[in-house]
Amino acid sequence: MIDSKRYPHLAAIDTPVDLRALAETDLPVVADELRGYLIDTVAQAGGHFAAGLGVIELTCALHYLFDTPNDRIVWDVGHQTYPHKILTGRRDTIHTVKQKDGVAPFPRREESPFDTFGVGHSSTSISAALGMTVALQQRGDPRQVVAVIGDGAMTAGMAFEALNHAGGMDTEPNLLVILNDNRMSISENVGALTKMLGRLSGNRTLNALRESGKKLLGDKRRGAGRFMRRWEGHWKGMFVPSTLFEQMGFHYTGPIDGHDLPTLLATLRTLKELKGPQLLHVITTKGKGYDPAEGDQIEYHAVGPFDPRVGVIKKAGASKPTYTQIFGDWLCDMAAADPRLMGITPAMREGSGLVQFSQQFPERYFDVAIAEQHAVTLAAGMACEGAKPVVAIYSTFLQRAYDQLIHDVAVQNLDVLFAIDRAGLVGPDGATHAGSFDLSYLRCIPNLVVMAPSDENQCRRLLSTGFHHPGPAAVRYPRGTGPGVALEAGLEPLPLGQAEVRRRGRALAILSFGTLLPAADAAGRALDLSVIDMRFVKPLDHALLLELARQHVGFVTLEDNAVAGGAGSAVAEFLAAQGINVPVLHLGLPDTFLEHATREQLLQECGLDVPGVQAAILKRWPQLPQLARATG
């Protein structure tokens, strides 16, 4: 429970109704208490941090002025919503964020009526808010809709698709878009838009003149109104370096200081009364109010538990490298060996392990901002001219570029390597970040080689395999560390499509795809089964599968991916095509979205830990001892 002596105002706020009952002069104190409480609770449990600190005042102002949840606030990049969750009934449970059965790490409609739209990635808020606005206006409902887009989300093409639609509608939507501009995503923002926003400056006189002109000249679709808007655009261009948002049909206001509560409140009060599409540009500081976070916004984007008095203490070098680090080291080594290599990331330099590469090979490093579709087609264009692009991307984020993966890379059989991080069970970030489907959505694409390493060294060698393969290839690997296999220094590839027999046993063969191999090994030893490290999902090792089918009475497929359409399905399809009637038990992720919990908890829940795998095998083949004797 919250300490009411330390946080007297915040302790009395169970919902925004309580916030709105306060005097406006009390809001700065509420904001201070909210910032302190956020620091204390995230320090206790860990979680996304710096982005939330940057929107404290904005969150207070929005819930104070708008009748939430009747009025809709649609948040983008959900990691900035911890303050919102605290003010909307989850204050006393926010310390459970990301934990099993705890508060969700991102907005979730099932969790609260104040979470109007679920989000785990970015750049969806304007589209969703526009859809809500249209639906409300169609039935004459006066409720207001606000989209808060920030933390780099405006760099994605989807945001501009929504702006383009909203600003060009004949019936103007009464939509307010708030651009929370903190110059950051996880890394520093990149691109021309970031530079343009940095040059924008507010002009209150101009905004006042515009509103006066609208009242005098009326409907923008009539002659005088059209003239007024053209005249305004030309005149504003003399004061503001860019009129991008105005040209897209939005009335632009700002930029204003997003930490100045009186200015925020006054501006939002004015914009609440205006009709048509409005865009408010708010300047904030990521990590505001906590000096270590302001000084290192990347480090404090998301944190584990820490001492708020001293900040995050960086751990000494881990005994085992993460798969992300293995990829980063491989990328630098391969870039030194092959000058054609180009590294591409959609705003995930730190998360995907490209920091060292960006420093050593800056001319071959391309951060395209939160633009996954562009990242993939950019790689396709590079490959057309003889470069060897490597797209470093999370499994869940590659889903956004699926059309480009098929049409721009695979159809043309272009030489692009996809290094797919966060594959399989990611854990605390929940369903939106889980890489549960990549084997399913990748293996059905012609021309694409799909690989799933089982350990650190194999990951390095399969990356080399994919890089040297003359066509599209993908290597998928999980978050975190592996079993601790020693790394070879070279860049030698593995034979394409060749599995490895880890253990010869009796009766059944476990076909393991990816990093669940230790569970397969343990079950194989306990039950005296054959264990195969498949390594390749596509192409499968057909010759070995035929040999194993002759020697065993059944197969068990094991994968950290959805069973539906996954690697096990590929095995079953091959056997059926060969007319081989061998029973197959498919073990993998169930046909449901898995909630936030630790990876170990999720493995147990899905029956993919050692006891779960053994129990599933014995349930399917209770006569296993007799089968083993018969095949021995």
TIDREN-860771 format. One record per residue (C-alpha): residue in three letters; y, x, z. Coordinates in steps of 0.25 Angstrom, whole numbers, padded with zeros to 4 digits. Each point is the difference from the previous one (the first is absolute). Layout:
BEGIN
R type    py    px    pz
R  ALA     Y     X     Z
...
//
This chain:
BEGIN
R type    py    px    pz
R  MET  0000  0000  0000
R  ILE  0014  0004 -0002
R  ASP  0008  0006  0011
R  SER  0011 -0011  0002
R  LYS  0008  0010  0009
R  ARG  0001  0010 -0011
R  TYR  0001 -0010 -0011
R  PRO  0007 -0012  0006
R  HIS  0005 -0006 -0013
R  LEU -0012  0003 -0009
R  ALA -0010 -0006  0011
R  ALA  0007 -0013 -0001
R  ILE -0002 -0001 -0015
R  ASP -0014 -0006 -0003
R  THR  0005 -0006 -0014
R  PRO  0013  0001 -0008
R  VAL  0004 -0013  0006
R  ASP  0002  0008  0013
R  LEU  0008  0010 -0008
R  ARG  0009 -0010 -0006
R  ALA  0003 -0006  0013
R  LEU  0007  0013  0004
R  ALA  0015  0003 -0002
R  GLU  0003  0009 -0012
R  THR  0006  0010  0009
R  ASP -0014  0002  0006
R  LEU -0007  0004 -0013
R  PRO  0004  0015  0001
R  VAL -0007  0001  0014
R  VAL -0012 -0008 -0006
R  ALA -0001  0010 -0012
R  ASP  0001  0012  0010
R  GLU -0011 -0006  0009
R  LEU -0009 -0003 -0013
R  ARG  0002  0014 -0005
R  GLY -0004  0006  0014
R  TYR -0012 -0009  0001
R  LEU -0005  0003 -0014
R  ILE  0001  0015  0003
R  ASP -0008 -0002  0013
R  THR -0011 -0009 -0006
R  VAL -0003  0008 -0012
R  ALA  0000  0013  0008
R  GLN -0011 -0007  0008
R  ALA -0008 -0005 -0011
R  GLY  0004  0007 -0013
R  GLY  0004 -0007 -0013
R  HIS  0011 -0001 -0010
R  PHE  0012  0004  0006
R  ALA  0013  0006 -0007
R  ALA  0002 -0012 -0009
R  GLY  0000 -0010  0011
R  LEU  0010  0008  0008
R  GLY  0009 -0001 -0013
R  VAL  0000 -0015  0000
R  ILE  0003 -0004  0014
R  GLU  0014 -0005 -0002
R  LEU -0004 -0007 -0013
R  THR -0012 -0007  0006
R  CYS  0009 -0005  0012
R  ALA  0011 -0005 -0010
R  LEU -0010 -0007 -0009
R  HIS -0008 -0008  0011
R  TYR  0014 -0003  0007
R  LEU  0006 -0006 -0012
R  PHE -0011 -0006 -0007
R  ASP -0009 -0012  0005
R  THR -0013  0008 -0001
R  PRO -0011 -0004 -0002
R  ASN  0006 -0012 -0007
R  ASP  0008  0010 -0008
R  ARG -0008  0010 -0007
R  ILE  0001  0015  0002
R  VAL -0009  0007 -0009
R  TRP -0002  0015  0004
R  ASP -0004  0011 -0010
R  VAL -0008  0013  0004
R  GLY -0005 -0007  0012
R  HIS  0001  0013  0009
R  GLN  0014 -0004  0003
R  THR -0003 -0013  0007
R  TYR -0004  0005  0014
R  PRO  0014 -0005  0005
R  HIS -0002 -0013 -0007
R  LYS -0014 -0002  0006
R  ILE  0006  0004  0014
R  LEU  0010 -0011 -0001
R  THR -0009 -0011 -0006
R  GLY -0010 -0001  0012
R  ARG -0008  0013 -0001
R  ARG  0008  0008  0010
R  ASP -0010  0001  0010
R  THR -0012  0003 -0009
R  ILE  0008  0010 -0010
R  HIS -0007  0011  0007
R  THR -0013 -0004 -0006
R  VAL  0005  0001 -0014
R  LYS -0011  0006 -0010
R  GLN -0011 -0002  0011
R  LYS -0012 -0008 -0002
R  ASP  0004 -0015  0003
R  GLY  0014  0005  0003
R  VAL  0013 -0003 -0007
R  ALA  0000  0002 -0015
R  PRO  0007  0013 -0005
R  PHE  0007 -0008 -0011
R  PRO  0005 -0015 -0002
R  ARG -0011 -0009  0000
R  ARG  0001 -0015 -0002
R  GLU -0012 -0003  0008
R  GLU  0006  0007  0012
R  SER  0014 -0007  0001
R  PRO  0008 -0011 -0007
R  PHE  0011  0011  0000
R  ASP -0008  0008 -0009
R  THR  0003 -0007 -0012
R  PHE -0007  0009 -0010
R  GLY -0011  0010  0002
R  VAL  0003  0014 -0005
R  GLY -0006  0013  0002
R  HIS  0005  0008 -0012
R  SER  0015 -0002 -0006
R  SER  0009 -0006 -0010
R  THR -0006 -0014  0001
R  SER  0011 -0007  0009
R  ILE  0010 -0004 -0011
R  SER -0011 -0006 -0009
R  ALA -0006 -0008  0012
R  ALA  0014 -0004  0006
R  LEU  0004 -0005 -0014
R  GLY -0013 -0008 -0001
R  MET  0003 -0006  0014
R  THR  0015 -0003 -0004
R  VAL -0004 -0007 -0013
R  ALA -0011 -0009  0007
R  LEU  0010 -0004  0011
R  GLN  0011 -0003 -0010
R  GLN -0009 -0008 -0009
R  ARG -0002 -0010  0012
R  GLY  0014  0001  0005
R  ASP -0003  0007  0012
R  PRO  0012  0008  0005
R  ARG -0007  0011  0008
R  GLN  0005  0014 -0003
R  VAL -0009  0011 -0005
R  VAL  0004  0015  0002
R  ALA -0008  0012 -0005
R  VAL  0001  0013  0007
R  ILE -0004  0012 -0009
R  GLY  0001  0014  0005
R  ASP -0006  0013  0002
R  GLY -0001  0004 -0015
R  ALA -0005 -0014 -0004
R  MET  0011 -0002 -0010
R  THR -0005  0012 -0008
R  ALA -0012 -0008 -0005
R  GLY  0000 -0008 -0013
R  MET -0004 -0013  0006
R  ALA  0013 -0001  0008
R  PHE  0008  0001 -0013
R  GLU -0009 -0010 -0007
R  ALA  0003 -0010  0011
R  LEU  0015  0003  0000
R  ASN  0000 -0002 -0015
R  HIS -0006 -0013  0001
R  ALA  0008 -0005  0012
R  GLY  0013  0004 -0006
R  GLY -0002 -0006 -0013
R  MET -0005 -0014  0004
R  ASP  0008 -0012 -0005
R  THR -0001 -0007  0013
R  GLU  0005  0011  0009
R  PRO -0009  0003  0012
R  ASN  0007  0000  0014
R  LEU -0007  0014  0003
R  LEU  0005  0011  0009
R  VAL -0006  0014 -0003
R  ILE  0004  0010  0011
R  LEU -0002  0014 -0005
R  ASN -0003  0009  0012
R  ASP  0004  0013 -0005
R  ASN -0005  0012  0009
R  ARG -0001  0010 -0012
R  MET -0015  0001  0004
R  SER -0014 -0006 -0003
R  ILE -0010  0009  0007
R  SER  0006  0012 -0007
R  GLU  0014  0001 -0005
R  ASN  0004 -0010 -0010
R  VAL  0000  0005 -0014
R  GLY  0005 -0005 -0014
R  ALA  0013 -0004 -0007
R  LEU  0001 -0013  0009
R  THR  0000  0008  0012
R  LYS  0012  0008 -0005
R  MET  0007 -0012 -0005
R  LEU -0001 -0007  0013
R  GLY  0005  0012  0007
R  ARG  0013 -0001 -0008
R  LEU  0002 -0015  0002
R  SER  0012 -0003  0009
R  GLY  0004 -0014  0006
R  ASN  0013 -0006 -0004
R  ARG  0004 -0012  0009
R  THR  0012 -0004 -0009
R  LEU -0008  0000 -0012
R  ASN -0010 -0009  0006
R  ALA  0011 -0009  0006
R  LEU  0006 -0001 -0014
R  ARG -0013 -0004 -0006
R  GLU -0003 -0011  0009
R  SER  0014 -0005 -0002
R  GLY -0002  0000 -0015
R  LYS -0013 -0007  0001
R  LYS  0007 -0012  0007
R  LEU  0012  0000 -0010
R  LEU -0009  0001 -0013
R  GLY -0012 -0007  0004
R  ASP -0014  0000 -0007
R  LYS -0004  0014 -0006
R  ARG -0006 -0007 -0011
R  ARG  0014 -0006 -0005
R  GLY  0009  0008 -0008
R  ALA  0010  0003  0011
R  GLY -0011  0004  0010
R  ARG -0007  0009 -0011
R  PHE  0014  0007 -0002
R  MET  0002  0002  0015
R  ARG -0014  0007  0001
R  ARG  0002  0009 -0012
R  TRP  0014  0004  0005
R  GLU -0005  0002  0014
R  GLY -0011  0009 -0005
R  HIS  0010  0009 -0007
R  TRP  0010  0000  0011
R  LYS -0011  0003  0010
R  GLY -0005  0012 -0008
R  MET  0013  0007  0003
R  PHE -0003 -0001  0015
R  VAL -0015  0001  0001
R  PRO -0008  0011 -0008
R  SER -0011 -0010 -0004
R  THR  0000 -0015 -0002
R  LEU -0015 -0001 -0002
R  PHE -0003 -0012  0010
R  GLU  0012 -0007 -0005
R  GLN -0004  0001 -0014
R  MET -0014 -0005  0004
R  GLY  0007 -0013  0005
R  PHE  0001  0003  0015
R  HIS  0013  0000  0008
R  TYR  0000  0014  0006
R  THR  0006  0002  0014
R  GLY  0001  0013  0007
R  PRO -0004  0010  0003
R  ILE  0002 -0002  0015
R  ASP -0004  0007  0012
R  GLY -0014 -0006  0004
R  HIS  0002  0004  0015
R  ASP  0014 -0006  0002
R  LEU -0004 -0014  0006
R  PRO  0013 -0007 -0001
R  THR  0002  0004 -0015
R  LEU -0015 -0004 -0003
R  LEU  0002 -0013  0007
R  ALA  0014 -0003 -0007
R  THR -0006  0004 -0014
R  LEU -0013 -0009  0002
R  ARG  0008 -0012  0005
R  THR  0008  0001 -0013
R  LEU -0012  0002 -0009
R  LYS -0007 -0012  0006
R  GLU  0010 -0009 -0005
R  LEU  0000  0005 -0014
R  LYS -0008 -0006 -0011
R  GLY -0008  0007 -0011
R  PRO -0007  0014  0001
R  GLN  0006  0010  0010
R  LEU -0003  0014  0002
R  LEU  0005  0007  0013
R  HIS -0001  0015  0000
R  VAL -0002  0005  0014
R  ILE  0000  0015  0004
R  THR -0009  0004  0011
R  THR -0006  0012  0007
R  LYS -0015  0001  0000
R  GLY -0003  0004  0015
R  LYS  0013 -0005  0005
R  GLY  0002  0002  0015
R  TYR -0011  0010  0002
R  ASP  0005  0014 -0003
R  PRO -0014  0006 -0003
R  ALA -0002 -0011 -0010
R  GLU  0013  0001 -0007
R  GLY -0002  0015 -0001
R  ASP -0014 -0001 -0006
R  GLN -0001 -0013 -0007
R  ILE -0012  0003 -0008
R  GLU -0008  0005  0013
R  TYR  0004 -0012  0007
R  HIS -0003 -0010 -0011
R  ALA -0013 -0003  0008
R  VAL -0005  0006  0012
R  GLY -0011  0001  0010
R  PRO  0003 -0002  0015
R  PHE  0011  0010  0005
R  ASP  0009  0003  0012
R  PRO  0013 -0006 -0003
R  ARG  0007  0010  0008
R  VAL -0004  0012 -0009
R  GLY -0005 -0007 -0013
R  VAL -0012  0003 -0008
R  ILE -0007  0013  0003
R  LYS -0007  0005 -0012
R  LYS -0014  0003  0002
R  ALA -0006  0014 -0002
R  GLY -0007  0002 -0013
R  ALA -0012 -0010 -0001
R  SER -0014  0007  0000
R  LYS -0003 -0008 -0012
R  PRO  0009 -0003 -0012
R  THR  0002 -0014 -0004
R  TYR -0004 -0005 -0014
R  THR  0015 -0001 -0003
R  GLN  0002  0015  0003
R  ILE -0012  0004 -0008
R  PHE  0006 -0007 -0012
R  GLY  0013  0006  0002
R  ASP -0006  0014  0001
R  TRP -0008 -0003 -0012
R  LEU  0012 -0005 -0008
R  CYS  0007  0013  0003
R  ASP -0012  0009 -0004
R  MET -0002 -0007 -0013
R  ALA  0015  0000 -0003
R  ALA  0000  0015  0001
R  ALA -0012  0001 -0009
R  ASP  0004 -0010 -0010
R  PRO  0015 -0001 -0004
R  ARG -0003 -0014 -0007
R  LEU -0002 -0007  0013
R  MET  0011 -0010  0004
R  GLY  0000 -0007  0014
R  ILE  0005 -0014  0001
R  THR  0002 -0009  0012
R  PRO  0006 -0014  0002
R  ALA  0008  0003  0012
R  MET -0011  0006  0009
R  ARG  0002  0015  0000
R  GLU -0004  0001  0015
R  GLY -0011 -0010  0000
R  SER -0007  0005 -0012
R  GLY  0002  0015  0003
R  LEU  0010  0005 -0010
R  VAL  0010  0006  0009
R  GLN -0005  0014 -0003
R  PHE -0002 -0002 -0015
R  SER  0014 -0006 -0001
R  GLN  0005  0013  0007
R  GLN -0008  0010 -0009
R  PHE  0001 -0007 -0013
R  PRO  0013 -0009  0000
R  GLU  0001  0000 -0015
R  ARG -0014 -0006 -0001
R  TYR  0002 -0010  0012
R  PHE  0004 -0014 -0003
R  ASP  0003 -0011  0011
R  VAL  0003 -0012 -0008
R  ALA  0004 -0009  0012
R  ILE -0008 -0013  0004
R  ALA -0004 -0002 -0015
R  GLU -0015  0001 -0001
R  GLN  0000 -0006 -0014
R  HIS  0010  0010 -0005
R  ALA -0008  0011  0006
R  VAL -0013 -0003 -0007
R  THR  0007 -0002 -0014
R  LEU  0008  0013  0002
R  ALA -0013  0007  0002
R  ALA -0005 -0006 -0013
R  GLY  0012  0005 -0007
R  MET -0002  0014  0005
R  ALA -0014  0000 -0004
R  CYS  0004 -0004 -0014
R  GLU  0007  0013 -0001
R  GLY -0011  0009  0006
R  ALA  0004  0000  0014
R  LYS -0010 -0002  0011
R  PRO  0006 -0010  0010
R  VAL -0006 -0003  0014
R  VAL  0005 -0013  0006
R  ALA -0001  0000  0015
R  ILE -0001 -0014  0005
R  TYR -0005 -0009  0011
R  SER -0012 -0009 -0004
R  THR  0007 -0012  0004
R  PHE  0013  0004 -0008
R  LEU -0008  0003 -0012
R  GLN -0003 -0015 -0001
R  ARG  0014 -0002 -0004
R  ALA -0001  0009 -0012
R  TYR -0014 -0006 -0005
R  ASP  0005 -0005 -0013
R  GLN  0006  0014 -0003
R  LEU -0013  0007  0004
R  ILE -0007 -0009 -0010
R  HIS  0009 -0001 -0012
R  ASP  0008  0012  0001
R  VAL -0010  0011  0004
R  ALA -0014 -0005 -0001
R  VAL  0001 -0008 -0014
R  GLN  0006  0013 -0006
R  ASN -0010  0009  0008
R  LEU  0011  0009  0005
R  ASP -0002  0012  0009
R  VAL  0005 -0005  0013
R  LEU -0005  0003  0014
R  PHE  0002 -0010  0011
R  ALA -0001  0006  0014
R  ILE -0002 -0013  0008
R  ASP  0003  0001  0015
R  ARG -0003 -0010  0011
R  ALA -0012 -0005 -0007
R  GLY -0010 -0009  0009
R  LEU  0003 -0004  0014
R  VAL  0014  0005  0004
R  GLY  0000 -0007  0013
R  PRO  0013 -0003  0008
R  ASP  0009 -0004 -0012
R  GLY -0009 -0011 -0003
R  ALA -0004 -0008 -0012
R  THR  0012  0003 -0009
R  HIS -0003  0015  0001
R  ALA -0015  0000  0000
R  GLY -0006  0007 -0012
R  SER -0011 -0010 -0001
R  PHE -0001 -0003 -0015
R  ASP  0002  0013 -0008
R  LEU -0014  0002 -0004
R  SER -0001 -0014 -0004
R  TYR  0012  0000 -0009
R  LEU -0001  0014 -0005
R  ARG -0015  0000 -0004
R  CYS  0001 -0012 -0010
R  ILE  0011  0008 -0009
R  PRO -0006  0007 -0012
R  ASN  0003  0015 -0002
R  LEU  0003  0002  0015
R  VAL -0008  0010  0009
R  VAL -0001 -0005  0014
R  MET -0004  0010  0012
R  ALA -0002 -0002  0015
R  PRO -0001  0013  0007
R  SER -0008  0000  0013
R  ASP  0007  0012  0007
R  GLU  0011  0010 -0001
R  ASN -0005  0010 -0009
R  GLN -0006 -0010 -0010
R  CYS  0014 -0007  0000
R  ARG  0006  0014 -0005
R  ARG -0011  0002 -0010
R  LEU  0000 -0015 -0006
R  LEU  0015  0002 -0001
R  SER -0002  0012 -0009
R  THR -0011 -0009 -0007
R  GLY  0010 -0011 -0003
R  PHE  0011  0010 -0004
R  HIS -0009  0007 -0010
R  HIS -0006 -0013 -0006
R  PRO  0007 -0003 -0013
R  GLY  0004 -0014  0003
R  PRO  0004 -0009  0011
R  ALA -0007  0003  0014
R  ALA  0002 -0005  0014
R  VAL -0004  0006  0013
R  ARG  0001 -0009  0012
R  TYR  0000  0005  0015
R  PRO  0003 -0005  0013
R  ARG  0011  0002  0010
R  GLY -0003  0010  0011
R  THR -0009  0011  0002
R  GLY -0015  0002 -0005
R  PRO -0012  0006  0006
R  GLY  0005  0014  0000
R  VAL -0007  0006 -0012
R  ALA  0005  0014 -0003
R  LEU  0009  0001 -0012
R  GLU -0003  0009 -0012
R  ALA  0013  0007 -0005
R  GLY -0003 -0002 -0015
R  LEU  0003 -0011 -0010
R  GLU -0014 -0002 -0005
R  PRO -0004 -0014 -0005
R  LEU -0013 -0007  0003
R  PRO -0009 -0005 -0011
R  LEU  0005 -0013 -0006
R  GLY -0008 -0012  0005
R  GLN -0010  0008  0008
R  ALA -0004 -0005  0014
R  GLU -0006  0009  0011
R  VAL -0013 -0003  0008
R  ARG  0003  0003  0014
R  ARG -0014 -0004  0006
R  ARG -0013 -0004 -0005
R  GLY -0007 -0011  0008
R  ARG -0009 -0012 -0002
R  ALA  0001 -0015 -0004
R  LEU  0015 -0001 -0002
R  ALA  0011  0008 -0006
R  ILE  0014 -0001  0006
R  LEU  0010  0002 -0011
R  SER  0013  0004  0007
R  PHE  0014 -0001 -0008
R  GLY  0011  0008  0007
R  THR  0003  0003  0015
R  LEU -0011 -0009  0006
R  LEU -0010  0011 -0003
R  PRO -0001  0004  0015
R  ALA -0005 -0014  0004
R  ALA -0010  0001 -0012
R  ASP -0005  0013  0005
R  ALA -0002 -0005  0014
R  ALA -0007 -0012 -0005
R  GLY -0008  0008 -0009
R  ARG -0005  0009  0011
R  ALA -0003 -0011  0009
R  LEU -0008 -0008 -0009
R  ASP -0005  0011 -0009
R  LEU  0007 -0005 -0013
R  SER  0005  0007 -0012
R  VAL  0015  0003  0000
R  ILE  0008  0002 -0013
R  ASP  0014  0004  0000
R  MET  0004 -0007 -0013
R  ARG  0014  0006 -0002
R  PHE  0003 -0007 -0013
R  VAL  0001 -0015 -0001
R  LYS  0003  0001 -0015
R  PRO -0008  0006 -0007
R  LEU -0012 -0002  0009
R  ASP -0011  0010  0001
R  HIS -0010 -0009 -0009
R  ALA -0011  0010  0000
R  LEU -0001  0002  0015
R  LEU  0001 -0015  0002
R  LEU -0012 -0002 -0009
R  GLU -0008  0011  0007
R  LEU  0004 -0006  0014
R  ALA -0004 -0014 -0005
R  ARG -0014  0005 -0003
R  GLN -0002  0007  0013
R  HIS  0006 -0011  0010
R  VAL -0002 -0015  0002
R  GLY  0015 -0003  0003
R  PHE  0014  0005 -0001
R  VAL  0011  0000  0010
R  THR  0014  0002 -0005
R  LEU  0011  0004  0010
R  GLU  0015  0000 -0004
R  ASP  0014 -0001  0007
R  ASN  0004 -0011 -0010
R  ALA -0002 -0014 -0002
R  VAL -0014 -0004 -0003
R  ALA  0004 -0009 -0011
R  GLY  0001  0007 -0013
R  GLY -0001  0014  0007
R  ALA -0009  0012 -0002
R  GLY -0012 -0007  0005
R  SER  0002 -0011 -0011
R  ALA  0000  0012 -0010
R  VAL -0014  0004  0005
R  ALA -0005 -0014 -0001
R  GLU  0005 -0002 -0014
R  PHE -0006  0012 -0005
R  LEU -0014 -0003  0006
R  ALA  0001 -0014 -0006
R  ALA  0004  0005 -0013
R  GLN -0013  0009  0000
R  GLY -0009 -0011  0005
R  ILE -0003  0007  0013
R  ASN -0002 -0010  0011
R  VAL  0003  0008  0012
R  PRO  0006 -0008  0012
R  VAL  0014  0006  0004
R  LEU  0007 -0002  0013
R  HIS  0015  0001 -0002
R  LEU  0008  0005  0012
R  GLY  0015  0001 -0001
R  LEU  0013 -0008  0004
R  PRO -0002 -0015  0001
R  ASP  0007 -0011 -0009
R  THR  0012 -0001  0010
R  PHE  0013  0007  0003
R  LEU -0002  0009  0012
R  GLU  0010 -0001  0011
R  HIS  0007  0012  0006
R  ALA -0008  0008  0010
R  THR -0005  0015  0001
R  ARG -0009  0005 -0012
R  GLU -0011  0001  0010
R  GLN  0001 -0014  0005
R  LEU  0000 -0005 -0014
R  LEU -0012  0008 -0004
R  GLN -0008 -0006  0012
R  GLU  0005 -0014 -0004
R  CYS -0005  0002 -0014
R  GLY -0013  0005  0004
R  LEU  0003  0014 -0006
R  ASP -0002  0009  0012
R  VAL -0013  0006  0002
R  PRO -0006 -0011  0009
R  GLY  0005 -0010 -0010
R  VAL -0006  0006 -0012
R  GLN -0013  0002  0007
R  ALA  0000 -0014  0005
R  ALA  0003 -0006 -0014
R  ILE -0012  0008 -0006
R  LEU -0010 -0004  0010
R  LYS  0005 -0015 -0001
R  ARG -0002  0001 -0015
R  TRP -0014  0007  0001
R  PRO -0006 -0003  0014
R  GLN -0013  0006 -0006
R  LEU  0006  0013 -0002
R  PRO -0010  0008  0008
R  GLN -0011 -0006 -0009
R  LEU  0007  0003 -0013
R  ALA  0002  0014  0004
R  ARG -0014  0002  0003
R  ALA -0004 -0006 -0013
R  THR  0010  0009 -0008
R  GLY -0003  0012  0008
//
